[in-house]
Amino acid sequence: MKKIVFFILMISLFIPSATTSYAAEGKWKVYLDGTELTFSNSPFVSEGTTLVPFRNLFEALGATISYNGKTKTINAKKDSTEIILTINNPIAYSNGASFKLNVAPKAISGVTYVPLRFVSETLGYGIEVKSKKIYLNAGNATAPTTETPAPTTTPAPTPTPTDPAKTGDMTIEQIGELSDRVVYIEVFDQNNQAIASGSGVIVGAKGEIITNYHVIEGAHKAVIYTSDEVKYVSSTVLNADKDRDLALIKIDSSNLNLPTVTIGDSSKLKLGESVVAIGSPLGFTNSLTSGVVSSKSRTVDGQNYIQISTPIDHGSSGGALFNLRGELVGITTALVESSAAINLAIPSTDVSTFLKKPQQSKSYTAAAPGQTASGTSLAAKAEAVEDYLNEEYSYFTFEGLELEFEWFTTLSKDKQNILIGGAMTDTASYSSLMKLQNKDDTSIPYIVQYIAEDLYDNLDVESSLIGLYFDTYSKSYPSGYPADSIEREGSGYRVFHNFMLAIVDYNEGEMSYTLDPYGDDDLITIQI
């Protein structure tokens, strides 16, 4: 009860400031070859990085741009240079090479901001800062200096590295040897009746397998068959994304050491490049077909796919698409019924992003239910949310960290919102999370956004207020925490320290949050 009372108090202090985002720091001016640029919204500085509205900047620099609202990705091209940026993602791409940004692109009150220096230098402009005036000059650029090169993203389960000796293309016969990384999946309902089948790709040696969400949707369990006809049972889903049609499942057996795929970079595919698919079309396990990339980027029903001529069919869903270097560049997903050989695969860049998301062990019915909860009162829904969070998120992993939370819920005073609190009690786990947050300030907000999206997808929670806390007991006075979070208890002290408060509203498509609820900082607002 003490936690809930404290939580409601903190929320009441938090709500009045929810209309602001970033505080003004004085107006910055940007000049291009001596001419001041006009921006729809003022540039600002975040952690030493100047951020500006993306459309104004790219157009001024002569680049053509496209924006994918579903994936929140900006694609800009100028001459032979192509830049890819994603909101809240610190990894940017320039002609396929990846860079770690100091500050990720941000969406604030409907305006998308990008790092000025990285974009300018990548497009061939030198940059000079004098006071609050920034000068961009053509022809005086160096390679991006404020960002650090980043390795190609890889999934949480570490894939088998590419053999350095294999520097050239493999034959199709050699690609066929990778079929031991592809599995056949049968899924069953609670009555043990087979309801669907598909394919999967081994991405973790301990039995982590990626497949399509629609393969496991509504299932109670799955049976996995490897290429050597060994049979395994899977009752655990580590992650699921219905919108992107991806699911990460795990074999129940222990002490496994399975061969895994190497994740490639689908953004480097070329039109007409040869690709090979391995899956189980119509139940014909480990079938291999070959074809070419028909389109690097094809939007279907709001999602981006690789269009391939490689034949696939029902049962190929969740299978592997390889390039001739033996790298996984896609997950075969769908076909268009026609004589034009139009087949679709989810790009490996999306797969890598999915595999980096927080993971937690769920049952199949919880991770991919046939239908979502509906028609319940808000009080009953709050109780269902608490049960769900304590079942699914009392323990989960994120960026290699093992995190534990105790969850509790109540209703706001006006009975219109669900208040959600999550408390950490393990000091080592909390310290590790804070170290990660110091390295990447999007880490904790990302966890909250991910959990909120899960509640929206599975329990239809459209709006909520979420607080994260550290709850511990100390024999000596814990001076490192705000005085408001410390209370005398017995011969020691109880710390109940709030380190994150967020308002999530899916009707508005926004999440507003602060990482310093005890301070006077304005809220940060991002689109969701």
C-alpha positions as CSV (number, residue, x, y, z in Angstrom):
1,M,0.0,0.0,0.0
2,K,2.9,2.4,0.8
3,K,4.2,1.9,-2.8
4,I,0.8,2.7,-4.3
5,V,0.3,5.8,-2.2
6,F,3.8,7.1,-3.1
7,F,3.1,6.2,-6.7
8,I,-0.1,8.2,-6.9
9,L,1.6,11.2,-5.2
10,M,4.4,11.2,-7.7
11,I,2.0,10.9,-10.6
12,S,0.0,13.9,-9.3
13,L,3.2,15.9,-9.4
14,F,4.1,14.6,-12.8
15,I,0.9,15.2,-14.8
16,P,0.7,19.0,-14.8
17,S,3.9,19.3,-16.8
18,A,2.9,16.8,-19.4
19,T,2.4,19.4,-22.2
20,T,6.0,20.3,-22.5
21,S,8.9,18.5,-24.2
22,Y,12.3,20.2,-24.5
23,A,13.3,23.4,-22.8
24,A,14.6,26.2,-25.0
25,E,18.3,26.9,-24.7
26,G,18.5,30.0,-26.8
27,K,18.0,30.1,-30.5
28,W,20.7,28.4,-32.7
29,K,21.2,29.6,-36.2
30,V,22.5,27.5,-39.1
31,Y,24.1,29.0,-42.2
32,L,24.7,27.1,-45.5
33,D,27.4,28.7,-47.6
34,G,26.7,32.0,-45.8
35,T,22.9,32.0,-46.1
36,E,20.8,31.4,-43.0
37,L,18.6,28.3,-43.2
38,T,15.0,28.5,-42.1
39,F,13.6,25.7,-40.0
40,S,10.0,24.8,-39.2
41,N,11.0,24.4,-35.6
42,S,14.1,25.7,-33.8
43,P,17.2,23.5,-33.6
44,F,18.3,22.5,-30.1
45,V,21.2,20.8,-28.4
46,S,20.9,17.4,-26.7
47,E,23.9,16.0,-24.9
48,G,26.3,18.1,-27.0
49,T,24.6,17.2,-30.3
50,T,22.7,19.7,-32.4
51,L,19.4,18.4,-33.6
52,V,17.4,20.0,-36.5
53,P,14.1,19.2,-38.3
54,F,15.1,16.6,-40.8
55,R,13.0,17.7,-43.8
56,N,14.3,21.3,-43.8
57,L,17.9,20.1,-43.5
58,F,17.9,17.5,-46.2
59,E,16.1,19.7,-48.7
60,A,18.5,22.5,-48.1
61,L,21.4,20.1,-48.8
62,G,19.9,19.0,-52.0
63,A,18.9,15.5,-50.9
64,T,15.7,13.6,-51.9
65,I,14.0,12.1,-48.9
66,S,11.3,9.5,-48.1
67,Y,9.8,8.7,-44.7
68,N,8.3,5.4,-43.6
69,G,5.9,6.2,-40.7
70,K,5.4,2.5,-39.9
71,T,9.1,1.8,-39.3
72,K,9.9,5.5,-38.4
73,T,12.8,5.4,-40.9
74,I,14.2,8.3,-43.0
75,N,15.9,7.5,-46.3
76,A,17.8,10.3,-47.9
77,K,19.8,10.2,-51.2
78,K,22.1,12.7,-52.8
79,D,24.2,11.8,-55.8
80,S,25.9,8.5,-54.8
81,T,25.3,8.9,-51.1
82,E,22.4,7.2,-49.2
83,I,21.6,7.8,-45.6
84,I,19.2,5.8,-43.4
85,L,18.1,7.1,-40.0
86,T,15.5,5.7,-37.6
87,I,13.8,7.5,-34.8
88,N,15.1,6.5,-31.4
89,N,17.7,4.2,-33.0
90,P,21.3,5.4,-32.4
91,I,22.6,3.3,-35.4
92,A,22.7,5.2,-38.7
93,Y,23.7,3.9,-42.1
94,S,25.7,5.6,-44.9
95,N,26.0,3.6,-48.1
96,G,25.6,0.4,-46.0
97,A,28.2,1.3,-43.4
98,S,26.9,1.7,-39.9
99,F,27.7,4.5,-37.5
100,K,26.9,4.8,-33.8
101,L,25.3,8.2,-33.2
102,N,25.9,10.1,-30.0
103,V,22.2,11.0,-29.9
104,A,19.5,9.2,-31.9
105,P,17.0,11.0,-34.1
106,K,14.0,12.1,-32.1
107,A,10.3,12.8,-32.7
108,I,9.0,15.6,-30.6
109,S,5.4,16.9,-30.9
110,G,5.1,15.6,-34.5
111,V,8.5,17.0,-35.6
112,T,11.4,14.7,-36.4
113,Y,14.9,15.9,-35.5
114,V,18.2,14.5,-36.8
115,P,21.9,15.1,-35.8
116,L,23.1,18.1,-37.9
117,R,26.8,17.2,-37.9
118,F,26.4,13.6,-39.0
119,V,24.1,14.4,-41.9
120,S,26.1,17.4,-43.1
121,E,29.5,15.7,-43.1
122,T,28.1,12.6,-44.7
123,L,26.7,14.6,-47.5
124,G,30.0,16.4,-48.1
125,Y,29.7,19.6,-46.0
126,G,32.2,21.0,-43.6
127,I,30.9,22.3,-40.3
128,E,32.1,25.1,-38.0
129,V,30.5,26.3,-34.8
130,K,30.9,29.8,-33.4
131,S,28.9,30.6,-30.3
132,K,25.3,29.6,-31.3
133,K,25.9,30.0,-35.0
134,I,26.7,26.9,-37.1
135,Y,28.3,27.3,-40.6
136,L,28.0,24.6,-43.3
137,N,30.3,24.8,-46.2
138,A,30.4,22.7,-49.3
139,G,33.6,20.9,-50.2
140,N,35.2,21.3,-46.8
141,A,33.9,18.1,-45.2
142,T,35.8,15.3,-43.5
143,A,34.4,11.8,-42.7
144,P,31.8,12.0,-39.9
145,T,33.7,12.8,-36.7
146,T,31.1,13.1,-34.0
147,E,29.8,9.7,-34.5
148,T,31.7,6.4,-34.0
149,P,31.6,3.5,-36.3
150,A,29.3,0.7,-35.1
151,P,29.3,-3.0,-35.9
152,T,26.5,-4.5,-37.9
153,T,23.7,-5.2,-35.6
154,T,23.4,-8.8,-34.4
155,P,20.7,-10.6,-32.5
156,A,20.8,-11.3,-28.8
157,P,21.6,-15.0,-29.3
158,T,25.1,-14.8,-30.8
159,P,25.1,-16.2,-34.3
160,T,28.0,-18.2,-35.8
161,P,30.5,-15.8,-37.3
162,T,31.3,-15.9,-41.0
163,D,34.4,-18.0,-41.8
164,P,37.1,-15.4,-42.7
165,A,38.4,-17.8,-45.3
166,K,35.1,-17.5,-47.3
167,T,35.6,-14.1,-48.8
168,G,33.9,-14.9,-52.2
169,D,30.5,-16.2,-53.2
170,M,29.5,-19.7,-52.3
171,T,28.0,-22.2,-54.8
172,I,24.3,-23.1,-54.4
173,E,25.4,-26.6,-53.3
174,Q,27.4,-25.0,-50.5
175,I,24.4,-22.9,-49.5
176,G,22.5,-26.1,-49.3
177,E,24.8,-27.3,-46.5
178,L,23.3,-24.5,-44.4
179,S,19.9,-26.4,-44.3
180,D,21.0,-27.7,-40.9
181,R,20.2,-24.1,-39.6
182,V,16.6,-24.3,-40.9
183,V,13.9,-26.3,-39.1
184,Y,10.3,-27.5,-39.8
185,I,7.7,-26.4,-37.3
186,E,4.3,-27.9,-36.5
187,V,2.1,-26.1,-34.1
188,F,-0.7,-27.6,-32.0
189,D,-3.8,-26.3,-30.1
190,Q,-4.6,-27.2,-26.5
191,N,-6.3,-30.4,-27.6
192,N,-3.0,-31.5,-29.2
193,Q,-4.4,-31.1,-32.7
194,A,-2.1,-29.8,-35.4
195,I,-3.4,-26.4,-36.6
196,A,-0.5,-25.1,-38.8
197,S,3.0,-25.7,-40.0
198,G,5.9,-23.5,-41.2
199,S,9.6,-23.1,-41.1
200,G,12.1,-21.5,-38.7
201,V,15.8,-20.4,-38.6
202,I,18.1,-21.2,-35.7
203,V,19.7,-18.0,-34.4
204,G,20.9,-19.2,-31.0
205,A,22.9,-22.4,-30.3
206,K,20.7,-23.1,-27.2
207,G,17.6,-23.5,-29.4
208,E,16.4,-20.0,-30.1
209,I,14.5,-20.0,-33.4
210,I,13.0,-17.1,-35.4
211,T,9.9,-17.6,-37.4
212,N,6.8,-15.7,-38.6
213,Y,4.3,-14.7,-36.0
214,H,1.4,-16.0,-38.1
215,V,3.0,-19.5,-37.9
216,I,2.5,-19.7,-34.1
217,E,-0.5,-17.5,-33.6
218,G,-3.2,-19.2,-31.5
219,A,-0.9,-22.2,-30.8
220,H,-0.5,-24.0,-27.5
221,K,2.9,-25.5,-28.3
222,A,5.2,-26.3,-31.2
223,V,7.1,-29.3,-32.3
224,I,10.5,-28.6,-34.0
225,Y,12.1,-30.9,-36.5
226,T,15.8,-30.3,-37.4
227,S,17.3,-31.4,-40.7
228,D,18.7,-34.6,-39.2
229,E,15.1,-35.4,-38.2
230,V,15.6,-34.9,-34.4
231,K,12.3,-33.8,-32.8
232,Y,12.1,-31.2,-30.1
233,V,9.2,-29.6,-28.2
234,S,8.9,-25.8,-27.8
235,S,6.5,-24.3,-25.2
236,T,8.2,-21.0,-24.8
237,V,8.1,-17.8,-26.8
238,L,10.8,-15.3,-26.1
239,N,9.4,-12.4,-28.1
240,A,6.6,-11.7,-30.6
241,D,5.7,-8.8,-32.9
242,K,2.4,-9.3,-34.7
243,D,2.7,-6.2,-36.8
244,R,6.1,-7.2,-38.2
245,D,5.1,-10.8,-38.3
246,L,8.1,-12.1,-36.3
247,A,8.4,-14.5,-33.3
248,L,11.3,-15.8,-31.4
249,I,10.7,-19.2,-29.9
250,K,12.9,-21.6,-27.9
251,I,13.3,-25.3,-27.7
252,D,12.6,-26.7,-24.3
253,S,15.6,-29.1,-24.2
254,S,18.8,-28.1,-22.3
255,N,22.5,-28.5,-23.2
256,L,22.0,-27.9,-26.9
257,N,24.7,-26.7,-29.2
258,L,22.9,-26.2,-32.5
259,P,24.5,-24.7,-35.6
260,T,23.3,-21.1,-36.2
261,V,23.0,-18.7,-39.1
262,T,25.1,-15.6,-39.7
263,I,22.9,-12.5,-39.9
264,G,23.7,-10.4,-43.0
265,D,22.8,-6.9,-44.0
266,S,19.8,-6.8,-46.3
267,S,20.3,-3.1,-47.1
268,K,23.4,-4.1,-49.1
269,L,21.4,-6.3,-51.5
270,K,21.4,-5.3,-55.1
271,L,18.7,-5.6,-57.7
272,G,19.1,-8.8,-59.6
273,E,21.4,-10.4,-56.9
274,S,21.1,-14.1,-56.6
275,V,19.4,-15.4,-53.4
276,V,18.6,-18.9,-52.1
277,A,15.6,-19.9,-50.0
278,I,15.4,-22.9,-47.7
279,G,12.2,-23.9,-46.0
280,S,9.4,-26.5,-45.9
281,P,6.9,-25.5,-48.6
282,L,3.7,-27.7,-48.4
283,G,5.5,-29.8,-45.7
284,F,8.4,-30.8,-48.0
285,T,11.1,-30.2,-45.4
286,N,14.4,-28.5,-46.2
287,S,13.6,-27.7,-49.8
288,L,16.0,-25.3,-51.6
289,T,15.0,-22.9,-54.3
290,S,17.0,-20.1,-56.0
291,G,16.1,-16.8,-57.6
292,V,17.0,-13.2,-57.7
293,V,16.1,-10.0,-55.8
294,S,13.3,-8.4,-57.8
295,S,13.0,-5.3,-55.5
296,K,15.1,-4.4,-52.5
297,S,12.2,-2.6,-50.9
298,R,8.5,-3.4,-51.6
299,T,5.8,-1.9,-49.4
300,V,2.8,-4.3,-48.9
301,D,0.0,-3.5,-46.4
302,G,2.2,-0.8,-44.8
303,Q,5.2,-3.1,-44.2
304,N,8.5,-3.2,-46.1
305,Y,9.7,-6.5,-47.8
306,I,12.3,-7.8,-50.1
307,Q,10.6,-8.9,-53.3
308,I,12.2,-12.1,-54.7
309,S,11.6,-14.4,-57.6
310,T,12.8,-17.3,-55.5
311,P,9.8,-19.8,-55.4
312,I,8.1,-20.3,-52.0
313,D,4.8,-21.7,-50.9
314,H,2.6,-22.4,-47.9
315,G,4.9,-23.8,-45.3
316,S,7.8,-21.7,-46.4
317,S,6.8,-19.0,-43.9
318,G,9.5,-18.4,-41.4
319,G,12.2,-19.9,-43.6
320,A,15.6,-18.6,-44.5
321,L,16.7,-16.4,-47.4
322,F,20.4,-16.5,-48.0
323,N,22.7,-14.4,-50.2
324,L,25.6,-16.2,-51.9
325,R,27.9,-15.4,-49.0
326,G,25.9,-17.7,-46.8
327,E,24.4,-14.9,-44.8
328,L,20.8,-14.7,-43.7
329,V,19.3,-11.6,-45.5
330,G,15.6,-12.3,-45.0
331,I,12.8,-14.4,-43.5
332,T,10.5,-15.8,-46.3
333,T,7.0,-14.8,-45.4
334,A,4.4,-14.5,-48.2
335,L,3.7,-15.0,-51.9
336,V,1.4,-13.3,-54.3
337,E,-0.8,-15.8,-56.2
338,S,0.2,-15.0,-59.8
339,S,2.4,-16.3,-62.6
340,A,4.8,-13.4,-62.0
341,A,6.9,-15.2,-59.3
342,I,6.2,-12.4,-56.7
343,N,7.4,-13.6,-53.3
344,L,8.2,-11.6,-50.2
345,A,10.8,-11.8,-47.4
346,I,11.2,-9.7,-44.2
347,P,14.6,-7.9,-44.5
348,S,17.4,-9.1,-42.1
349,T,17.8,-5.5,-40.9
350,D,14.3,-5.8,-39.4
351,V,15.2,-9.2,-38.0
352,S,18.3,-7.9,-36.3
353,T,16.2,-5.0,-34.7
354,F,13.6,-7.5,-33.5
355,L,16.2,-9.8,-31.9
356,K,17.7,-6.9,-29.9
357,K,14.4,-6.3,-28.2
358,P,13.9,-7.3,-24.5
359,Q,13.1,-11.0,-24.1
360,Q,11.0,-12.8,-21.6
361,S,9.7,-16.4,-21.5
362,K,6.0,-16.5,-22.3
363,S,3.6,-19.3,-23.1
364,Y,2.4,-19.5,-26.7
365,T,-1.1,-18.5,-25.9
366,A,0.2,-15.4,-24.0
367,A,2.6,-14.3,-26.7
368,A,0.4,-15.0,-29.7
369,P,-3.2,-15.3,-28.5
370,G,-6.0,-15.9,-30.9
371,Q,-7.8,-12.8,-29.6
372,T,-7.1,-10.0,-27.2
373,A,-8.9,-9.2,-24.0
374,S,-11.9,-6.9,-24.3
375,G,-15.1,-5.8,-22.6
376,T,-13.7,-5.7,-19.1
377,S,-14.1,-2.8,-16.6
378,L,-11.1,-0.6,-16.1
379,A,-10.7,-2.0,-12.5
380,A,-10.7,-5.5,-13.8
381,K,-8.4,-4.6,-16.6
382,A,-6.0,-3.1,-14.0
383,E,-6.0,-6.3,-12.1
384,A,-5.4,-8.3,-15.3
385,V,-2.5,-5.9,-16.2
386,E,-0.9,-6.5,-12.8
387,D,-1.2,-10.3,-13.2
388,Y,0.1,-10.2,-16.8
389,L,3.1,-8.0,-15.9
390,N,4.1,-10.2,-12.9
391,E,3.7,-13.3,-15.1
392,E,5.5,-12.0,-18.1
393,Y,7.9,-9.3,-16.9
394,S,8.9,-10.2,-13.4
395,Y,12.1,-11.5,-15.1
396,F,13.3,-10.6,-18.6
397,T,16.6,-9.8,-20.4
398,F,17.5,-6.6,-22.2
399,E,20.9,-5.9,-23.9
400,G,22.4,-8.9,-22.0
401,L,21.1,-7.7,-18.6
402,E,18.9,-9.9,-16.4
403,L,16.2,-7.6,-15.0
404,E,13.7,-8.4,-12.2
405,F,10.6,-6.3,-11.3
406,E,7.7,-6.5,-9.0
407,W,4.6,-5.0,-10.6
408,F,1.6,-3.4,-9.0
409,T,-1.4,-1.4,-10.4
410,T,-4.2,0.9,-9.3
411,L,-6.5,3.5,-10.9
412,S,-6.0,7.2,-11.0
413,K,-8.2,9.4,-8.8
414,D,-10.6,10.1,-11.7
415,K,-10.8,6.4,-12.5
416,Q,-9.9,7.1,-16.1
417,N,-6.3,5.7,-16.2
418,I,-4.4,2.7,-15.1
419,L,-1.4,3.5,-12.9
420,I,1.4,0.9,-13.3
421,G,4.4,0.7,-11.0
422,G,7.4,-1.6,-11.4
423,A,9.9,-1.9,-8.6
424,M,13.5,-3.3,-8.8
425,T,14.9,-4.8,-5.6
426,D,18.3,-6.2,-6.7
427,T,21.1,-3.7,-6.3
428,A,23.4,-5.2,-8.8
429,S,20.7,-5.4,-11.4
430,Y,19.7,-1.8,-10.8
431,S,23.3,-0.6,-11.0
432,S,23.8,-2.4,-14.3
433,L,20.7,-0.9,-15.8
434,M,21.9,2.6,-14.7
435,K,25.3,2.0,-16.3
436,L,23.5,1.0,-19.6
437,Q,21.3,4.1,-19.4
438,N,24.4,6.3,-18.9
439,K,25.8,4.9,-22.1
440,D,22.5,5.1,-24.1
441,D,19.9,7.4,-22.7
442,T,17.2,5.7,-24.8
443,S,17.5,2.3,-22.9
444,I,15.0,2.8,-20.0
445,P,12.5,4.7,-22.2
446,Y,12.7,1.9,-24.8
447,I,11.9,-0.8,-22.1
448,V,8.9,1.2,-21.0
449,Q,7.7,1.8,-24.5
450,Y,8.1,-1.9,-25.4
451,I,6.1,-3.0,-22.3
452,A,3.4,-0.4,-23.1
453,E,3.2,-1.7,-26.7
454,D,2.8,-5.3,-25.4
455,L,0.0,-4.2,-23.1
456,Y,-1.7,-2.4,-26.0
457,D,-1.4,-5.4,-28.3
458,N,-2.4,-8.1,-25.9
459,L,-4.7,-6.4,-23.2
460,D,-5.9,-3.4,-25.3
461,V,-4.5,-0.9,-22.8
462,E,-4.6,2.4,-24.8
463,S,-3.5,4.8,-22.1
464,S,-1.5,4.3,-18.8
465,L,0.9,6.0,-16.4
466,I,4.0,4.0,-15.7
467,G,6.6,4.5,-13.0
468,L,9.8,2.5,-12.4
469,Y,11.4,2.4,-8.9
470,F,14.3,1.0,-7.0
471,D,13.2,-0.4,-3.7
472,T,15.9,-1.5,-1.2
473,Y,16.9,-1.4,2.5
474,S,20.2,0.1,3.7
475,K,21.8,-0.1,7.1
476,S,23.6,3.2,6.6
477,Y,22.1,6.5,5.2
478,P,21.9,6.2,1.4
479,S,23.1,9.7,0.5
480,G,23.1,9.0,-3.2
481,Y,19.3,9.2,-3.5
482,P,16.9,12.2,-3.2
483,A,15.8,12.8,0.4
484,D,12.2,12.4,-0.6
485,S,12.9,8.7,-1.5
486,I,14.5,7.8,1.8
487,E,12.5,6.8,5.0
488,R,13.7,5.6,8.3
489,E,12.9,1.9,8.9
490,G,14.0,0.1,12.0
491,S,17.7,0.6,12.6
492,G,18.3,1.4,8.9
493,Y,16.7,3.2,5.9
494,R,14.2,2.2,3.2
495,V,14.9,3.6,-0.3
496,F,12.0,3.8,-2.7
497,H,13.6,5.8,-5.5
498,N,11.6,6.6,-8.6
499,F,13.8,6.7,-11.7
500,M,11.3,6.8,-14.5
501,L,7.8,8.2,-15.0
502,A,5.9,8.0,-18.3
503,I,2.5,8.9,-19.7
504,V,1.5,6.6,-22.6
505,D,-1.4,7.5,-24.9
506,Y,-1.9,5.4,-28.0
507,N,-4.9,7.5,-29.0
508,E,-2.5,10.4,-29.5
509,G,0.4,8.1,-30.5
510,E,2.7,9.6,-27.9
511,M,4.7,8.8,-24.8
512,S,5.9,11.6,-22.5
513,Y,8.5,10.7,-19.9
514,T,11.0,12.0,-17.5
515,L,14.1,10.2,-16.0
516,D,14.2,12.7,-13.2
517,P,10.8,12.8,-11.5
518,Y,12.3,14.6,-8.5
519,G,13.7,17.5,-10.5
520,D,12.4,20.3,-12.7
521,D,13.3,18.9,-16.1
522,D,10.6,19.2,-18.8
523,L,9.2,16.0,-20.2
524,I,10.5,14.4,-23.4
525,T,7.8,13.4,-25.8
526,I,8.2,10.7,-28.5
527,Q,5.9,9.2,-31.0
528,I,4.8,5.6,-30.6
